[in-house]
Structure formats: structure tokens, C-alpha cells
Amino acid sequence: MFFKAVLTVLIIIAGLAAIIWVANWPFNTPWEKNLTAEQRRINAAHNRRHHRGVARILLPSLAVIFGIASVGILSGPKSDPLAAAVMGVCSVVCVGVFGALIKRGRRRRSSTRR
């Protein structure tokens, strides 16, 4: 069960990495060198907005999913405390990153109002 939990976490992390790569499009790709300065500016602004929005939706949902998986693994007939702990740690990490993202966003937003 521990192997399945670790494999699940790795697949989710690989999926998130793929989503981030696609969200950074066309940066860090061979097509980046063909962009003009104006296209770079527009794409960079769009990517920043997109990353914040996706992170604010994805991180809390992943935290809930990892938490439910942790409880399910721990309370099942073949409970595995180590696998449940891995899922629990992943849930706590998602909550922590989400909290840091929100805290950083508030701090930056309040300074621009002055």
C-alpha cells in the first residue's frame, strides 16, 4: 500500500509539472525565441494571472483529496500507517503552500493601494 501511495503522489506531481509547463507556454520552449518583446510581455502577464488562479483552485482541492485518501488508507481493512502519513504530509504541504500564496498575494496587493 505504501508503494501505491508514493506512486500516486509522484503521478500527481508529474501531472502538476505538466500543467505548469503548459501554463508557461510559450516560455521555456523552442518557440520562445520567435516572440517579439510585446508578445513576451502579453504572454508573461497572462501566465502570471493564470498561475495564481490555478493555484488558488488546485491547492485546496488537492489538500482535501490527499486528506481523504489519508483517512481512507488509515481506516481501511488493510491499513498502512506509513502510506497514510505520506498522504497526510502531502495534504499539509498543499495547505501550507496555499497559505503562503494567499499571504504573499495580500501583502503585495495592499502595498499597491497606497
Protein Blocks (a to p, Z undefined) as FASTA:
>chain_A
ZZmmmmmmmmmmmmmmmmmmmmmpcghiaklmmpcfklmmmmmmmmmmmmmmmmmmmmmm
mmmmmmmmmmmmmmmmbdcfklmmmmmmmmmmmmmmmmmmmmmmmmmmmmmmZZ
